[in-house]
Amino acid sequence: MNNYAHIFDLLTRLRQVVDHPYLVVYSSTALARRGSTNDVGSVEQPCGLCHDPVEDLVVTSCTHVFCKSCLIDFSASVGQVSCPSCSKPLTVDFTANDKGDQKSKATIKGFRSSSILNRIHLDDFQTSTKIEALREEIRFMIERDGSAKAIVFSQFTSFLDLIHYSLQKSGVSCV
């Protein structure tokens, strides 16, 4: 079953890269695996509890990596709030909300702190063919009817953040 899950993960990554390469290159799991944006050749870190590739990544304040479900199960079964690897007091934000994280970068106005836009270099932002096609379609729609509105769907919320940023840069207001 591990192979099937791995194949599904790879297919999902392929779908993301077709939408926009940033979805894979700057994903939170890819950056956590590398440890930094410059360390491209790093090997994927295994979960500190199950030792499988991390699913639904959680990084503790002491920088140990776990699967979210493994860490929740461990904490519930043992009844302690210390890191399984180093026994330091455990500080984890399971909501991935980063409200209390003093080390987090300044967030871009209008976007949540976990947005992909906070992980990319906006000065070097490059659009994708899908975003360009969407912008062109919206431009045609506005030319036909200036009061027209559209709803854009995507399975990947990070892709919606990239679309939002690109549309705002083009002068198209969006929510």
N, C-alpha and C positions, 0 to 999 in steps of 0.2 A: 504494500500500500504506500510505502514511502516514495517509491518511484513514481506512482501516479500523482501523488501530491506535488512532487518536484516537477513533473511534466506540466501539471496545471499551473504551477507558479511561473514556469518559463513561458507558457502560452500567454499568461496574463501580462508578463513583462513585454512580450512581443506586441500585444495589443496596445500597451501604453506607449511604447517607442514609436508606433505608427501615428499615434495622436500627437506626441511631442517627445523628442529625446530627453528633455529635462525631467520628465516623469520617472525615468529610470535613473538617470545620472545623478539627480538631486533628490531622490526619494530619501525619506528619513532612515529607512533600513539600509540603503546603500551607503549613506554617509556614516552610519553607526558601524557598519561592517568594516569600512576603511579606516575609521577613527578620525579622519580628516579629509578634506577635499583634495589634498595633494597626494595621498597615499593610494594610488589607483590599483596597485597590484596585490593588495591584501587578500588573504583568504577569509572566507565567511566565518564568523565567530559562532561556535556552538552554544547552545543554552547551558548555563552553569548547573542545571539540575538534570535535564533529560539527555544532554549531550548531543541532541539532534540539531540541525539548522534551526535557528530561531524563527518562530512564527509569532506574529503580533509582538514585536520587539518592545522590551522594557529595559531601560538602562537605569540602574540605581544611582544614588548620589555618590557611591563609592566606585562607580563606573563598571560594575559587573553587569553582564548581559544575560537576560532570561526571557523565556517565553512568558507572556502575560499569564496564561492559564497555569503554567507550572508554578510561578511565583505565588499566585493566589492560592492554589492547592497546598503548597508548602506552608504558607503562613497560616492557613486554616487548620491543617493537620497538626502542626507543631505548636501552634498557638503563640508564636513569638514574632516579634517585629524586628528581627536582625537579619542581616544579609547571610544567605546560606553559604557564601564563599569565604567571607572574612569576619563574620559575626559583628560587624559594626551596626549601629542602629540603622534600620532600614528607612530610607526616605524615597518614596516613589510616587509619582503622580500618574495614576492609572487613567486619568481622563485625558492625558496628553494635552493639557490646557496651559501649562507653563505659567500660571498666574504668580506663583510664589517663587519662581526661579529667578534669582538675582543675576545670574550669569547670562540669561537669555538676551539676545540682541534686541535692539529697538524694532518694533513691529511697524509694518507699513500701514498707514492710516486706512481703515476700512477693511482690513484683512485680519483674520485670527492669527494668534501668535505662532501656531503650528503650520501656517501656510507655507507652501513651497517657495513663495516669493521672498520669504525671509532667509532662504537657503541659497538663492541664486544671486549672481552679480547683475543687477538690473541695468547697469551701464552697458553691459555686453548682451542684453536680452536679444535673442533671435526668435522670430516667430516660426511657425510650422506651416506646411501646405494646408493642413486642415483648418488652422486658425485663419489663414489668408482666404481660403474659400468661404469660411463663415463671414468674415468681414465684408467680402465682396457681395455675398448674398444679402447681408443686412443693408449694405449701401443701395443695392437695387430695390430692396423692399421700401426703404425710406424715400427713394426717388419716386416710386409709384404712389406712395401714400405717406406723407410726412408725419402722420400721427400713428403710424403702425407700430406695433409692439411684437416682440417675439419671446418665446421661451426656449432655452437651450438646455438639453439634457445630456448628461454624461455619467458613466458609471464611476468615473474618477473625479473626486472633488478637487484634487490638485489641478486637473486639467481645466476645470471651471475657473480656478484662480488665475491660471495663465490666460485664459480667454478674456476674463474680466479686465486684467491688466492691459492686455493688447487692445481691447476695445476702448478703454479709457484713454490710452495713448493716441488712439485714432480720433478721439473726440466724440465717441458714441457713449452716451450715458447708460449705465446699467446697474443693476442691483444683484 
